[in-house]
Amino acid sequence: MADGNQQRPERGMSIRARQSAAKIVATLGPASSTVEVIRDLAQAGADMFRFNFSHGTPDDHRARAGMVRAVEAEIGRPLGILADLQGPKLRVGTFAEGPAMLVTGATFRLDLDQKPGNAERVCLPHPEIFKALKPGAELLLDDGRIRLQVETCAKDHAVTRVVVGGLLSDRKGVNVPGVVLPLSALSDKDRRDLAVALDLGADWIALSFVQRPDDLAEARKLMIGSRAALLAKLEKPSAITELDAIVEQADAVMVARGDLGVEMAPEEVPVLQKRIVRACRRAGKPVVVATQMLESMIHAPTPTRAEASDVATAVYDGADAVMLSAETASGAFPIDAVTIMQRIIAAVERDPLHRQLLDATHQAPEATASDAISAAAAQVAQTVNAKAIVTFTTSGSTTLRVARERPVVPIISLTESQATARRLAVVWGVHPVVAEDIKDFAEMVDKGRRAAKRSGFAGDGDKIVITAGVPFGTPGATNVLRIALA
């Protein structure tokens, strides 16, 4: 939808609000690595840009970060940067004479021998997998195209039966569904990439291969002193057994449906998606739905109707953001993909059923002062027909608690921290604004009025609801609610 009022903001108050509640994450890559394209993506509706550290060099990522910051300054709206770490990649070795045909029903051996393989065996250079295997376990090769079942195993090999055969070539991926592997979520490459991401000023770090809450604790130790927040990518079914604990440890969650779909039956993925979204909404943590959302737009200027419905479903469920991957990174129509995704979001949010579903799945507030004030702000805004809720936040926690309520009006989040504003760019219903520090209650109300008007959400005489924590600058101390006139 169209941007709001585009007047020049006062010093220290950048405002160029978007009108939709659900946000868009766009992946940058060869098709979208110029200032011009990034600007067009942001103006079309992108709120956060994903840097895929599975591809590209550190210099590539630094250059893109500079472009995003240049566009941010130009359009006057905070833009987030998400650094997506690759995670451990489990792969078979090489074959002596090109791809080997694995015949259904035949035996096939996996071992630690580095010699090139053939149709009877190949190297699997991951002793951690052998430690975790048991007879009857399933191995998926090449994104699940080939399926093996373990018959016997030891610490250095496994003899398997080919359940679904096919042509297997060098260094294809291996998945082990239903098994928690004794592997860190951070490879040596990830540790190097994490240092690069923090140095270039990433706002979010996406951790791949999360299996357990301890994986997040390990990453946090390496992020001490940074302002980045931690997003857990849920792509392993084994993580779902500890879903609530992982959501609690993370700052946000991504439903990585592509990898989930390799290790799970297709019919289970939509059910799990809804479960993860509900868990995040219950905890008040942002949740991003990702992978293959508008996949056909990699090559076509319009999506399939099924893809449009898929995006709409995530928005109806109340997801904070939907993500584009190859569609914007390497596709032929990156700007069209964001434009159409934004149109889908806008159409859903105009539908009265959208509000009915949000209300039906609303979670009761937690028994804290912050949640009580946040819930009251949402209720009061609806009762008095306010045009916006204005939050004042240092860490972002006040704004997140209000967003958890999924209010019927926009949330304008004022913060003196540019890092906080950028992190909040991906949160449902939030329009972050960087403002100078607020010293007293009267100044809070005055800045709230002006922010609502300058963002285009309220006009003269319209009501706004203001929440904050007093004393100012105390993270999480939401304890003030005020109705004011813009």
Sequence and secondary structure as in RCSB ss.txt:
>XXXX:A:sequence
MADGNQQRPERGMSIRARQSAAKIVATLGPASSTVEVIRDLAQAGADMFRFNFSHGTPDDHRARAGMVRAVEAEI
GRPLGILADLQGPKLRVGTFAEGPAMLVTGATFRLDLDQKPGNAERVCLPHPEIFKALKPGAELLLDDGRIRLQV
ETCAKDHAVTRVVVGGLLSDRKGVNVPGVVLPLSALSDKDRRDLAVALDLGADWIALSFVQRPDDLAEARKLMIG
SRAALLAKLEKPSAITELDAIVEQADAVMVARGDLGVEMAPEEVPVLQKRIVRACRRAGKPVVVATQMLESMIHA
PTPTRAEASDVATAVYDGADAVMLSAETASGAFPIDAVTIMQRIIAAVERDPLHRQLLDATHQAPEATASDAISA
AAAQVAQTVNAKAIVTFTTSGSTTLRVARERPVVPIISLTESQATARRLAVVWGVHPVVAEDIKDFAEMVDKGRR
AAKRSGFAGDGDKIVITAGVPFGTPGATNVLRIALA
>XXXX:A:secstr
          TT B      SSEEEEEESGGG SHHHHHHHHHHT  EEEEETTSS HHHHHHHHHHHHHHHHHH
TS  EEEEE      B   BTTS EEE TT EEEEES  S B SSEEE   HHHHHH  TT EEEETTTTEEEEE
EEEETTEEEEEEEE EEE TT BEE TT   S  S  HHHHHHHHHHHHTT SEEEE S  SHHHHHHHHHHTTT
   EEEEEE  GGGGGGHHHHHHH SEEEEEHHHHHHHS TTHHHHHHHHHHHHHHHHT  EEEESSTTGGGGTS
SS  HHHHHHHHHHHHTT SEEEESHHHHT S HHHHHHHHHHHHHHHHHSHHHHHHHHHT     SSHHHHHHH
HHHHHHHHTT SEEEEE SSSHHHHHHHHT  SS EEEEES HHHHHHHTTSTTEEEEE     SHHHHHHHHHH
HHHHTTS  TT EEEEEE SSTT TT   EEEEEE 
